[in-house]
């Protein structure tokens, strides 16, 4: 697989991750009974001053979910653009791919510790595609 094709594959995986994450965060509803509903209501109803802004834990939770979706959308666009630059800017593409390989592996480790398997799978797939691209770009 060529470096450009590996980067395009990483872009597609990241785009699918964006779509899934966006749908999940926007459509999520409590499904685990009254205790879950109570936790969510408590997160929403208790507001406090945080750095000069009135926020709730729900604001942080929901905002972080949207932010994570934006990050993978940026990744998808970046990887697609990098694929087009392989021939003209190989060393730069390689250094950016190395950075995002490290990021995706770190993200997978965080997800493994504090989340669940679903976000780990696309992180590992993207990392694998980036590794193939890096090898294809040489040193």
N, CA, C and O of each residue as an XYZ file, in Angstrom:
556
protein
N       0.854     -1.175      0.000
C       0.000      0.000      0.000
C       0.899      1.237      0.000
O       1.848      1.321      0.779
N       0.598      2.184     -0.867
C       1.386      3.410     -0.938
C       1.084      4.313      0.262
O       0.053      4.175      0.921
N       1.996      5.224      0.522
C       1.806      6.173      1.625
C       0.545      7.003      1.412
O      -0.214      7.239      2.352
N       0.323      7.444      0.176
C      -0.862      8.264     -0.105
C      -2.146      7.468      0.143
O      -3.106      7.987      0.713
N      -2.154      6.215     -0.287
C      -3.349      5.386     -0.077
C      -3.565      5.118      1.412
O      -4.704      5.123      1.880
N      -2.494      4.886      2.153
C      -2.604      4.673      3.599
C      -3.156      5.919      4.294
O      -3.963      5.814      5.217
N      -2.721      7.088      3.852
C      -3.240      8.331      4.434
C      -4.708      8.536      4.083
O      -5.482      9.016      4.910
N      -5.094      8.179      2.874
C      -6.513      8.290      2.498
C      -7.351      7.308      3.316
O      -8.465      7.632      3.726
N      -6.819      6.118      3.550
C      -7.531      5.147      4.389
C      -7.689      5.689      5.811
O      -8.752      5.547      6.416
N      -6.638      6.307      6.343
C      -6.723      6.924      7.674
C      -7.777      8.020      7.684
O      -8.513      8.168      8.660
N      -7.853      8.788      6.605
C      -8.852      9.858      6.503
C     -10.269      9.286      6.528
O     -11.150      9.828      7.195
N     -10.481      8.209      5.813
C     -11.818      7.593      5.767
C     -12.204      7.055      7.143
O     -13.333      7.251      7.593
N     -11.268      6.377      7.813
C     -11.548      5.859      9.162
C     -11.870      7.018     10.106
O     -12.822      6.934     10.882
N     -11.090      8.097     10.046
C     -11.340      9.258     10.912
C     -12.687      9.887     10.599
O     -13.388     10.327     11.510
N     -13.060      9.937      9.329
C     -14.361     10.504      8.958
C     -15.502      9.640      9.506
O     -16.500     10.170      9.993
N     -15.360      8.334      9.429
C     -16.365      7.436     10.009
C     -16.426      7.602     11.524
O     -17.504      7.578     12.118
N     -15.266      7.769     12.137
C     -15.221      8.000     13.584
C     -15.931      9.306     13.938
O     -16.652      9.372     14.934
N     -15.729     10.338     13.129
C     -16.417     11.614     13.353
C     -17.929     11.427     13.269
O     -18.663     11.888     14.143
N     -18.390     10.757     12.227
C     -19.832     10.563     12.042
C     -20.430      9.785     13.211
O     -21.486     10.150     13.728
N     -19.763      8.725     13.621
C     -20.271      7.910     14.725
C     -20.255      8.689     16.037
O     -21.218      8.639     16.801
N     -19.176      9.401     16.297
C     -19.079     10.142     17.556
C     -20.100     11.267     17.609
O     -20.732     11.492     18.641
N     -20.260     11.974     16.495
C     -21.236     13.065     16.451
C     -22.644     12.533     16.675
O     -23.405     13.097     17.462
N     -22.992     11.462     15.994
C     -24.326     10.872     16.166
C     -24.520     10.400     17.602
O     -25.585     10.600     18.185
N     -23.497      9.776     18.170
C     -23.618      9.265     19.533
C     -23.843     10.397     20.531
O     -24.728     10.306     21.382
N     -23.054     11.453     20.434
C     -23.161     12.517     21.431
C     -24.466     13.304     21.269
O     -25.043     13.754     22.259
N     -24.930     13.470     20.034
C     -26.156     14.237     19.821
C     -27.426     13.428     20.090
O     -28.461     14.005     20.423
N     -27.363     12.114     19.951
C     -28.562     11.285     20.081
C     -28.620     10.471     21.363
O     -29.596      9.757     21.596
N     -27.589     10.566     22.202
C     -27.537      9.749     23.413
C     -28.681     10.093     24.361
O     -28.979     11.262     24.604
N     -29.298      9.072     24.875
C     -30.384      9.209     25.848
C     -30.158      8.192     26.968
O     -29.610      7.117     26.723
N     -30.569      8.517     28.175
C     -30.406      7.561     29.277
C     -31.189      6.272     28.993
O     -32.357      6.314     28.606
N     -30.528      5.132     29.192
C     -31.178      3.837     28.945
C     -30.969      2.848     30.088
O     -31.335      1.677     29.983
N     -30.382      3.326     31.170
C     -30.028      2.402     32.241
C     -30.819      2.663     33.519
O     -30.358      2.347     34.616
N     -31.988      3.231     33.377
C     -32.858      3.363     34.529
C     -32.774      4.683     35.265
O     -32.116      5.633     34.840
N     -33.470      4.700     36.388
C     -33.658      5.924     37.170
C     -32.343      6.474     37.727
O     -32.172      7.690     37.816
N     -31.431      5.606     38.096
C     -30.167      6.095     38.650
C     -29.379      6.881     37.606
O     -28.793      7.916     37.924
N     -29.360      6.404     36.374
C     -28.657      7.127     35.319
C     -29.327      8.469     35.054
O     -28.650      9.485     34.897
N     -30.639      8.474     35.005
C     -31.373      9.727     34.799
C     -31.038     10.710     35.917
O     -30.838     11.897     35.658
N     -30.976     10.222     37.164
C     -30.670     11.085     38.307
C     -29.260     11.680     38.183
O     -29.056     12.856     38.483
N     -28.306     10.885     37.749
C     -26.939     11.387     37.584
C     -26.912     12.482     36.523
O     -26.301     13.531     36.727
N     -27.567     12.243     35.401
C     -27.571     13.235     34.316
C     -28.278     14.506     34.755
O     -27.808     15.607     34.468
N     -29.383     14.369     35.438
C     -30.093     15.556     35.927
C     -29.233     16.332     36.917
O     -29.224     17.563     36.901
N     -28.519     15.625     37.771
C     -27.622     16.308     38.723
C     -26.506     17.030     37.959
O     -26.144     18.155     38.303
N     -25.967     16.387     36.932
C     -24.907     17.020     36.126
C     -25.421     18.281     35.443
O     -24.686     19.258     35.303
N     -26.681     18.262     35.017
C     -27.259     19.412     34.312
C     -27.694     20.527     35.256
O     -27.554     21.704     34.921
N     -28.207     20.187     36.406
C     -28.862     21.192     37.248
C     -27.915     21.952     38.172
O     -28.217     23.082     38.554
N     -26.807     21.375     38.531
C     -25.891     22.047     39.450
C     -24.870     22.846     38.652
O     -23.951     22.298     38.044
N     -25.067     24.173     38.677
C     -24.186     25.080     37.926
C     -23.268     25.795     38.901
O     -23.628     26.025     40.056
N     -22.107     26.135     38.437
C     -21.113     26.797     39.289
C     -20.251     27.704     38.419
O     -20.166     27.539     37.202
N     -19.623     28.659     39.075
C     -18.745     29.592     38.371
C     -17.415     28.900     38.121
O     -16.733     28.488     39.060
N     -17.057     28.776     36.876
C     -15.779     28.173     36.504
C     -15.062     29.144     35.578
O     -15.465     29.327     34.429
N     -14.012     29.757     36.070
C     -13.221     30.715     35.291
C     -14.079     31.847     34.739
O     -13.881     32.301     33.612
N     -15.030     32.291     35.544
C     -15.862     33.423     35.149
C     -17.088     33.061     34.326
O     -17.806     33.956     33.880
N     -17.348     31.791     34.114
C     -18.523     31.357     33.346
C     -19.331     30.378     34.188
O     -18.766     29.515     34.859
N     -20.642     30.514     34.150
C     -21.523     29.587     34.860
C     -21.648     28.314     34.022
O     -22.160     28.350     32.903
N     -21.187     27.211     34.557
C     -21.187     25.936     33.841
C     -21.670     24.825     34.755
O     -21.684     24.958     35.979
N     -22.064     23.729     34.128
C     -22.415     22.510     34.856
C     -21.475     21.403     34.392
O     -20.769     21.549     33.395
N     -21.475     20.300     35.126
C     -20.673     19.172     34.666
C     -21.205     18.646     33.340
O     -20.443     18.121     32.529
N     -22.505     18.785     33.117
C     -23.065     18.367     31.830
C     -22.487     19.217     30.691
O     -22.186     18.693     29.618
N     -22.335     20.507     30.920
C     -21.733     21.371     29.896
C     -20.351     20.850     29.508
O     -20.021     20.774     28.325
N     -19.550     20.494     30.505
C     -18.211     19.981     30.225
C     -18.281     18.631     29.508
O     -17.552     18.403     28.542
N     -19.136     17.756     29.966
C     -19.281     16.425     29.374
C     -19.725     16.530     27.917
O     -19.107     15.932     27.035
N     -20.784     17.280     27.662
C     -21.325     17.420     26.315
C     -20.348     18.182     25.417
O     -20.124     17.802     24.267
N     -19.776     19.246     25.946
C     -18.811     20.023     25.176
C     -17.583     19.210     24.805
O     -17.079     19.319     23.686
N     -17.095     18.393     25.737
C     -15.946     17.554     25.415
C     -16.313     16.546     24.327
O     -15.503     16.268     23.442
N     -17.507     16.008     24.387
C     -17.939     15.068     23.351
C     -17.956     15.713     21.978
O     -17.520     15.111     20.997
N     -18.458     16.933     21.906
C     -18.452     17.652     20.624
C     -17.037     17.995     20.187
O     -16.705     17.900     19.005
N     -16.213     18.392     21.135
C     -14.823     18.718     20.819
C     -14.088     17.498     20.260
O     -13.325     17.621     19.301
N     -14.310     16.340     20.845
C     -13.682     15.115     20.347
C     -14.122     14.827     18.914
O     -13.320     14.369     18.100
N     -15.388     15.093     18.601
C     -15.869     14.898     17.233
C     -15.181     15.866     16.267
O     -14.817     15.481     15.156
N     -15.006     17.096     16.683
C     -14.334     18.086     15.836
C     -12.888     17.665     15.574
O     -12.396     17.811     14.455
N     -12.212     17.149     16.583
C     -10.816     16.730     16.425
C     -10.697     15.648     15.356
O      -9.802     15.726     14.514
N     -11.571     14.640     15.362
C     -11.443     13.584     14.349
C     -11.860     14.083     12.972
O     -11.380     13.561     11.966
N     -12.733     15.072     12.900
C     -13.060     15.662     11.602
C     -11.839     16.405     11.044
O     -11.538     16.302      9.855
N     -11.146     17.143     11.896
C      -9.922     17.831     11.472
C      -8.884     16.803     11.022
O      -8.206     17.003     10.015
N      -8.761     15.708     11.766
C      -7.842     14.638     11.363
C      -8.186     14.120      9.966
O      -7.301     13.961      9.125
N      -9.454     13.860      9.722
C      -9.868     13.320      8.422
C      -9.463     14.255      7.288
O      -8.912     13.816      6.279
N      -9.736     15.535      7.458
C      -9.388     16.516      6.421
C      -7.873     16.606      6.264
O      -7.368     16.639      5.142
N      -7.150     16.646      7.372
C      -5.695     16.747      7.328
C      -5.076     15.536      6.630
O      -4.204     15.696      5.776
N      -5.516     14.333      6.982
C      -4.944     13.132      6.367
C      -5.202     13.116      4.862
O      -4.334     12.717      4.086
N      -6.389     13.547      4.453
C      -6.704     13.598      3.026
C      -5.767     14.588      2.316
O      -5.244     14.303      1.239
N      -5.569     15.742      2.937
C      -4.675     16.741      2.351
C      -3.231     16.249      2.321
O      -2.520     16.478      1.343
N      -2.797     15.583      3.374
C      -1.435     15.061      3.410
C      -1.204     14.026      2.313
O      -0.116     13.956      1.741
N      -2.222     13.225      2.021
C      -2.090     12.234      0.956
C      -1.749     12.905     -0.369
O      -0.991     12.358     -1.170
N      -2.306     14.084     -0.599
C      -2.018     14.824     -1.817
C      -0.653     15.481     -1.825
O      -0.181     15.916     -2.875
N      -0.015     15.558     -0.667
C       1.288     16.218     -0.572
C       2.458     15.242     -0.461
O       3.606     15.660     -0.310
N       2.170     13.953     -0.536
C       3.218     12.944     -0.364
C       4.371     13.149     -1.344
O       5.535     13.066     -0.952
N       4.065     13.413     -2.600
C       5.110     13.525     -3.625
C       5.937     14.801     -3.496
O       7.127     14.801     -3.809
N       5.320     15.876     -3.044
C       6.016     17.164     -3.017
C       6.590     17.535     -1.650
O       7.494     18.366     -1.567
N       6.078     16.933     -0.585
C       6.525     17.313      0.762
C       6.653     16.088      1.667
O       6.221     16.108      2.820
N       7.245     15.034      1.136
C       7.357     13.770      1.874
C       7.889     13.882      3.289
O       7.269     13.339      4.203
N       9.016     14.564      3.518
C       9.544     14.660      4.891
C       8.577     15.376      5.858
O       8.440     14.974      7.014
N       7.923     16.419      5.383
C       6.948     17.112      6.228
C       5.747     16.215      6.505
O       5.280     16.137      7.641
N       5.249     15.544      5.484
C       4.123     14.620      5.660
C       4.497     13.540      6.673
O       3.695     13.191      7.539
N       5.712     13.015      6.563
C       6.162     11.966      7.476
C       6.182     12.474      8.917
O       5.721     11.777      9.821
N       6.712     13.681      9.142
C       6.781     14.200     10.515
C       5.385     14.434     11.089
O       5.159     14.193     12.275
N       4.460     14.894     10.276
C       3.077     15.096     10.744
C       2.413     13.749     11.015
O       1.679     13.599     11.993
N       2.670     12.777     10.152
C       2.104     11.434     10.359
C       2.626     10.812     11.654
O       1.873     10.151     12.370
N       3.906     11.019     11.960
C       4.485     10.507     13.216
C       3.792     11.154     14.418
O       3.448     10.473     15.384
N       3.591     12.466     14.352
C       2.897     13.169     15.435
C       1.500     12.597     15.660
O       1.110     12.342     16.800
N       0.746     12.394     14.580
C      -0.616     11.898     14.723
C      -0.668     10.408     15.045
O      -1.645      9.939     15.629
N       0.357      9.665     14.677
C       0.457      8.273     15.113
C       0.573      8.248     16.639
O      -0.140      7.497     17.305
N       1.469      9.067     17.188
C       1.623      9.141     18.646
C       0.328      9.602     19.309
O      -0.073      9.057     20.338
N      -0.324     10.599     18.724
C      -1.581     11.097     19.281
C      -2.644      9.997     19.317
O      -3.301      9.808     20.341
N      -2.818      9.270     18.210
C      -3.851      8.239     18.159
C      -3.556      7.090     19.112
O      -4.481      6.526     19.697
N      -2.294      6.734     19.280
C      -1.946      5.696     20.253
C      -2.204      6.184     21.681
O      -2.717      5.432     22.509
N      -1.853      7.437     21.970
C      -2.130      8.001     23.296
C      -3.627      8.075     23.550
O      -4.091      7.772     24.649
N      -4.379      8.477     22.541
C      -5.842      8.547     22.674
C      -6.420      7.157     22.937
O      -7.332      7.006     23.751
N      -5.897      6.150     22.256
C      -6.359      4.775     22.472
C      -6.076      4.319     23.906
O      -6.894      3.634     24.519
N      -4.915      4.704     24.432
C      -4.582      4.340     25.819
C      -5.519      5.030     26.808
O      -5.968      4.411     27.772
N      -5.812      6.298     26.576
C      -6.750      7.020     27.448
C      -8.133      6.362     27.363
O      -8.789      6.152     28.383
N      -8.565      6.042     26.154
C      -9.867      5.388     25.974
C      -9.896      4.025     26.661
O     -10.916      3.640     27.232
N      -8.783      3.297     26.609
C      -8.724      1.989     27.254
C      -8.847      2.113     28.772
O      -9.430      1.250     29.429
N      -8.299      3.182     29.315
C      -8.331      3.364     30.771
C      -9.660      3.936     31.270
O     -10.175      3.494     32.297
N     -10.225      4.927     30.544
C     -11.380      5.629     31.083
C     -12.660      5.480     30.267
O     -13.706      5.978     30.681
N     -12.604      4.813     29.127
C     -13.817      4.658     28.329
C     -14.079      3.188     28.058
O     -14.224      2.413     29.003
N     -14.144      2.780     26.800
C     -14.506      1.415     26.455
C     -13.928      1.102     25.082
O     -13.250      1.946     24.496
N     -14.180     -0.079     24.563
C     -13.510     -0.561     23.357
C     -13.857      0.231     22.092
O     -13.006      0.374     21.214
N     -15.059      0.737     21.982
C     -15.507      1.355     20.732
C     -14.576      2.455     20.221
O     -14.225      2.414     19.042
N     -14.155      3.432     21.021
C     -13.260      4.460     20.472
C     -11.838      3.965     20.224
O     -11.082      4.598     19.487
N     -11.471      2.847     20.829
C     -10.123      2.320     20.657
C      -9.931      1.767     19.245
O      -8.862      1.926     18.654
N     -10.953      1.125     18.710
C     -10.832      0.472     17.399
C     -10.445      1.456     16.292
O      -9.464      1.204     15.591
N     -11.171      2.568     16.102
C     -10.737      3.489     15.041
C      -9.385      4.135     15.332
O      -8.628      4.407     14.400
N      -9.064      4.386     16.596
C      -7.751      4.946     16.925
C      -6.636      4.006     16.476
O      -5.640      4.446     15.902
N      -6.803      2.726     16.736
C      -5.790      1.744     16.354
C      -5.742      1.590     14.828
O      -4.661      1.450     14.255
N      -6.901      1.615     14.173
C      -6.915      1.534     12.709
C      -6.218      2.740     12.079
O      -5.423      2.586     11.152
N      -6.516      3.929     12.579
C      -5.855      5.128     12.069
C      -4.348      5.035     12.321
O      -3.551      5.349     11.436
N      -3.958      4.606     13.520
C      -2.540      4.474     13.842
C      -1.857      3.479     12.894
O      -0.736      3.718     12.446
N      -2.524      2.382     12.595
C      -1.954      1.394     11.682
C      -1.776      1.989     10.278
O      -0.743      1.785      9.640
N      -2.779      2.716      9.807
C      -2.675      3.367      8.495
C      -1.525      4.371      8.481
O      -0.772      4.447      7.510
N      -1.395      5.132      9.550
C      -0.310      6.109      9.641
C       1.045      5.420      9.676
O       1.998      5.905      9.065
N       1.146      4.299     10.378
C       2.398      3.555     10.423
C       2.785      3.071      9.022
O       3.950      3.149      8.632
N       1.810      2.575      8.279
C       2.069      2.140      6.891
C       2.542      3.327      6.056
O       3.484      3.202      5.274
N       1.896      4.466      6.219
C       2.296      5.666      5.467
C       3.717      6.087      5.836
O       4.508      6.436      4.961
N       4.036      6.056      7.104
C       5.370      6.450      7.564
C       6.429      5.531      6.976
O       7.462      5.999      6.497
N       6.182      4.237      7.008
C       7.128      3.287      6.426
C       7.255      3.542      4.923
O       8.357      3.505      4.376
N       6.127      3.800      4.258
C       6.141      4.065      2.827
C       6.877      5.339      2.453
O       7.400      5.455      1.345
N       6.919      6.281      3.360
C       7.621      7.542      3.097
C       9.114      7.429      3.357
O       9.875      8.310      2.954
N       9.548      6.375      4.018
C      10.975      6.209      4.281
C      11.496      7.213      5.279
O      10.723      7.894      5.953
N      12.823      7.304      5.374
C      13.412      8.214      6.366
C      13.896      9.511      5.768
O      14.412     10.368      6.486
